[in-house]
Amino acid sequence: MGDDRLGFRAMGDRSLLVELGETISPEVNCRVQQLMLRLQQARLPGVREFAPGYRSLLVVFDPLAISPAVLKTRITEVAVQPGSSGLPQAKLITVPVFYGGNYGPDLEWVSGHLGISTAEVIRFHTETVYRVYMIGFTPGYPYMGELPEALAIPRRSTPRTRVPKGSVGIAQRQTGIYPVASPGGWQIIGWTPIELFDPDRQLPSLLEMGDQVKFDAVRQVEI
């Protein structure tokens, strides 16, 4: 990586947040992914878990095995090592989506708020290839971006207490898929039958950080 743009913030006495940039971008997110892979390979004593985000990496550690000061030093050493750790080949997943109607109860509102037709909302949503920036919120939930500017939309003013499994939502410049039924505040524009999370699979989450996703309109439900 060879970069000195690392910031550190203590998150309690067992976690250290490593910040690798100030903006959300594929470049910064790739640096997060690369640092995580390097630290996994380094097997630093006392490090227990990693949680990558858009522009940061949370490192969970045992304070009885390694001090925060030593951990910062070791992380910095790993980050500035010469050479490049190759990132795994990103998967390109095509996700079939039923848009509108009961499948996408917010599609009409999104259309009216943006001043474009529902067909244009669907076209904008399906024309972009999205990067999976991180997995979180619920097991297997992919945070993907970035939405075209034309689809930038606020979250719902009142979150739903239950969003059905498979719902496809948008909020700000992000899009995501709900792997399980859960509360949620994103604008729901469609639904997919794809199984995003299965604890019995060798890799429970279908999508991983760095993967690419393309949505495909199976059917637009007339509103």
N, C-alpha and C positions, 0 to 999 in steps of 0.2 A: 504493500500500500504506500509506504514511504511518505506519510503525511503527518503534519504536526497539528492538525486542526481538531484535536480531541479535547472535549470538555468533560469534566467529571462532577457528578453531584451525588452526595450520599442520600440514599433512600432508606432511612432507618439504619440499624446496625448490622444488617445482613445483606444489603443490596447496594450496588453501585451502578449509577446510570452513566453510560458513556455516550456523549453526544458527538455526532460526526458531521453536523451541518445545521444550518438555520432554516433551510427550505425543504419542502417536499419535492423530490425529484427522483427520477430513476437512477441518476448518478450517485446521489447521496445514499439511496436505499441499497444500491449495489455495494457501497463501501461498508454499510452495516452488515450485509450478508457476508461479505468477504472477511470482515473482522471476526464475526461469529465463527466461521469455518476455521480460521487460523487459531482462535482460542480453543476450539474443540480439539484441534490437532495437538495443541501445546499441552493439553491436560494439566493445567496449573493446579497445584495442590490446594485443596480447600474450596475450589469452585464447584458449585453444585448444579447450577441451571443457568440457561440463557433465555431471554425473552426479547426478540427483536421487534422494533417498531419502525415507523416511517423513516426516522432520522436518528435513532438512538438504539442502544443495546443495553438492556438491563442484565447485570451480572449478579447472580445470587451466590453468596459464599458463606463459609463457616468462619466466623471471626476468631474461633479458637485455633484454626489451622493456618490462617493467613490474615495479616492486618490490612486495613484499607490502604495504607501508604504503600506497602509492598505490592499489593494487588495493582494499584495504579501504575507503579513502575513496570511491573511485568506486562501489563496490558499495552503500555506505551512501547515497550521493547518489541512485543509481537507485532504491533501495528506498523512500526517503521522498518521492519526487516525488509531487505531488498528482495526484488523478485515479485512475482504475482501468483497468488494461489488461485488456480482456475476455479471459476464458479461452475456448479453442475449445469448440464444442459437443461434449459427451461422447457417445460412441456407446453404445448399449445393445445388448449382444450376448447372445443366448440360446445357451447351450452344452449340447448333448445329452450325457447321461452314462449309461453302463451301470454300474450299481452292483453290487458284490458278486461272489462267485465268483472266477474267475481275473482278472476285471477289477478287483476291489477286494479284494485279499487281506487287508487289515487291517480290513475293515468289521465282521467278527464280533468281533474283539478290541476295537475302539472301542466297540461296543455293550455288551460285557461290562464294560469299564472304566467306562463312564458309567452303567451300570445302566438302560439304556433299550433298546428293541427296535431291530433294524436298520431297520425301517420308520420309526421315529421319527428315527433318525440321518439318513436320507434326507430325511424331511420337513423337519427343521430346516435341512439343508444347502440345500434347494431353495427354501425360503420367503424367504430373504434376497436382497436385491439388493446386490452387493458393489462397492466402489470399487477400481479398480486403483491402488494406492498408488505402485508403482514397477515397473520392469522390470529384472531382473538375474539373477545366478547363472549362467544360460546365456542365449543370445540368445532374446529373446521370452518369457522366463519371467515371468509376472505374479504379483506379491505382492498378494493381495487381502484385504480385511477389511471389517467385522470379523465373525468367526463369532459366532453366538449364544453366550451364556455356557454354555448347555446342551451345547455341542459343544467347549468348551475342553479340549484334550487335549495331553499332552506328546508330543514327538518320540519316535521309536523309540530305544530304548537303544543299539541297534547299527544304524547306517545300512546300507542295501543298497548293494552295489557297482554294481548296475544297476537302474534303474527304467525301465520301458518308456515310450517316447514316447506322449504322450496321457494318461498317468496323472494322476488328480485326487487331490490330497492335502490333508490338514489338519494343522495343528500350532499349539498355543497358540490364539490367536484369528485365525489366518490360514488361507486356503485358496489353492491354487495349481494350476497345470497344467504338467506337464513337456513342453516343446516338442520335446525330443530325448531319446533314451535317455541317462541319466547316473546317477551315484551320487546318493543322496538319503536323507534321514532322516525324511521326513514320513510320516504314516499314510495309506496308499493305500486309498481307499474306492471308486474307480471309474475309468472310462476314457472318453475322448471321441475321436471320429475327426476332430475339427476340426484343421486345419493352422494352428498358431499362428505359425509362423515359416517364411518362404520368401524366401531371399535374392534371388530373381529378381523378386519383386513390387516395385512402385514404393515401397510402404511394407512392408518385410520383416516387421515385427511386426504381427500382426492387432490386438493390443491396445496401447493407449498409456496413459500416466499420466492419470488422471482419468476413464477410461472406466468404464462400469458393466457388470456381468456377472450374469446370472441363469442358474442351472443348471436343467436340465429332465431329469427321470428318464425315459429312454427305456424302460428295463427294469430291474427289480430281479431279480438272479439269486438263485434260492433257494439257501440255504446249508444 
